[in-house]
Amino acid sequence: MGNKLVYRRQFIMAREVIEELDNWSHMRINDVHLYAHPDLEITMKEQSSIKVILLGYIFDAACPEKSNNEIISDLIEKISGFDEFVAGLKPLAGRYALIYKDNNDFLIMHDTRAMREIYYCTEINKIMCASQPNFISRFSSPHLGVTQNEKILNFYEYDMPEVRNQRLWVGEDTYFQKVKHLMPNHHLDLKTLTSKRYWPTRKLEEIKIDPAVEQTCKYLQGILKI
């Protein structure tokens, strides 16, 4: 794909080689091929049986000077499983997709607000997931194409123009058949192509206004230093 601006900062995971992306960053995770646009930063760390791959950037408000590499290194040293991994992400911010793999799990998730979007196939296909649904459709095999769901087509034609400039898409369904949008606070199981909410895991506790303001201000001050 010669034009460097096409699909800039996007990524895709596939079961087979995508020859058209031979000038992109390419990494194999067992039998899965990860492709990332040259302008999308990749950070990979592995310790014991755990492998973590960061696509994008991540920030630590408590230590604004830390790099992607340092944050992921510190995180992976303290965990022994996915639950601890999620807990370690709680104080962090950024715009990223994270791939987590150990002896039992092979998952992908995004930042809390899902700013680095993830879309995925709901059935076995050459493509597993990507950062844009049309990207999945382009390289899919068998080809997926446009959905036949009349409600979605109607929404896209009559309602979507009002929010398109804001890059908003409501819900998990997409314009393409058998392609879904991963919701915030969910991870995608790359073995089963199913999503699951990972947070919250318990009832959220109420925080009084004064400590909430103090914690929020301290957090935002750290983020603004980055």
C-alpha positions, 0 to 999 in steps of 0.5 A: 500500500504505497500511499503512507496516508492511507489508513494512517495509524491503523492496525489489523490482525489476520489469520493469514499474510496480507501482502498488500501491507508488506510495507507496514510493521508486521509481527507474528503472535503464534499463528496470528499476523499483526499489522500496524501502520508505520506511524502507529507506535508499537511497544512489546514486552514479554515476561515469563508466559505473559506478552503485552503489545501496546498499539498507540500511547499510554500515560502515567499521571503520577509519573508524566516523564515515563515512556510507553516502554517504561510503563508497560515494563513496570506493569508486566513485572507486577502481574501474574494474570489478566485481572491484575493487568486490568487493575494495573491499567486503572490509573493510566490514560492514553489512546491505545489498543492493548493485546494481552496473551498468556497460557490461557488468554489471548485478548485485545482491549482499548483505552477506557474511553475506546478512543483507539477503536476496535472492530471485529468479525463475529465469524471465522474470517481471514481478518480477526479485528482492526481499527476500522470496519471498512478496513476489515471489509476490504481485506476480508475473506470471504468478503463481508460487505455491507450489512443487510439489516434495514434498521442499520441502513436506515440509521446510516442514511438518515441519522449518521450524517448528523454525527459523522463529523464527530466520528460517532457510532452508536452501539456495537453494530456496524455498517458491515455485516458480521462486523461489530464494534468493541464497546468501552470497558470490554475486551475481545477474546481472540480465540472465540471472537466474543466480547466480555465486560471486564469492568466494573467487577463490583458495585462502584463506591460513592466518593464524597465531593471534596476528595473526588475533586482533589483526586481528579485535579491531581490526576488532570495536573499529571496528565497535562504535564505529559 
